[in-house]
């Protein structure tokens, strides 16, 4: 479980650390933002999300063909692609060494609705805790600033 949780949290960690570094180092990023403020933060967040997912799309308005963006998103891309491969291999090795334990009253079967609901809840909670603060700083804050 520890390995699975580390791998599950790696993706949002890389996205948020990249975005935090870009926001904390305006000497490298301020000149490339066409839209300062909340929208600029959304552009930076999307840039690292796109790099981490390895899909190559971009958020218009961000001049991302600079040394900073190419190197930082390249590092995020490499780490997000190759580090998650280690987790399943480690889990498979641990499961291969595990001794058989007979089923008991405390066993949670994986073919029940309870298991499915529990997995869905864990995924929703991890996603909400990982990305809601960044969404509140970017797209949600931009929406509320347009209501003035």
Secondary structure in CASP SS format (residue, H / E / C, confidence):
PFRMAT SS
TARGET T0000
AUTHOR 0000-0000-0000
METHOD secondary structure of the structure
MODEL  1
X C 1.00
X H 1.00
X H 1.00
X H 1.00
X H 1.00
X H 1.00
X H 1.00
X H 1.00
X H 1.00
X H 1.00
X H 1.00
X H 1.00
X H 1.00
X H 1.00
X H 1.00
X H 1.00
X H 1.00
X H 1.00
X H 1.00
X H 1.00
X H 1.00
X H 1.00
X H 1.00
X H 1.00
X C 1.00
X H 1.00
X H 1.00
X H 1.00
X H 1.00
X H 1.00
X H 1.00
X H 1.00
X E 1.00
X C 1.00
X C 1.00
X C 1.00
X C 1.00
X H 1.00
X H 1.00
X H 1.00
X H 1.00
X H 1.00
X H 1.00
X H 1.00
X H 1.00
X H 1.00
X H 1.00
X H 1.00
X H 1.00
X H 1.00
X H 1.00
X H 1.00
X H 1.00
X C 1.00
X C 1.00
X C 1.00
X C 1.00
X C 1.00
X C 1.00
X C 1.00
X C 1.00
X E 1.00
X C 1.00
X C 1.00
X C 1.00
X C 1.00
X H 1.00
X H 1.00
X H 1.00
X H 1.00
X H 1.00
X H 1.00
X H 1.00
X H 1.00
X H 1.00
X H 1.00
X H 1.00
X H 1.00
X H 1.00
X H 1.00
X H 1.00
X H 1.00
X H 1.00
X H 1.00
X H 1.00
X H 1.00
X H 1.00
X H 1.00
X H 1.00
X H 1.00
X H 1.00
X H 1.00
X H 1.00
X H 1.00
X H 1.00
X H 1.00
X H 1.00
X C 1.00
X C 1.00
X C 1.00
X C 1.00
X C 1.00
X C 1.00
X C 1.00
X C 1.00
X C 1.00
X C 1.00
X C 1.00
X C 1.00
X C 1.00
X C 1.00
X C 1.00
X H 1.00
X H 1.00
X H 1.00
X H 1.00
X H 1.00
X H 1.00
X H 1.00
X H 1.00
X H 1.00
X H 1.00
X H 1.00
X H 1.00
X H 1.00
X H 1.00
X H 1.00
X H 1.00
X H 1.00
X H 1.00
X H 1.00
X H 1.00
X H 1.00
X H 1.00
X H 1.00
X H 1.00
X H 1.00
X C 1.00
X H 1.00
X H 1.00
X H 1.00
X H 1.00
X H 1.00
X H 1.00
X H 1.00
X H 1.00
X C 1.00
X C 1.00
END
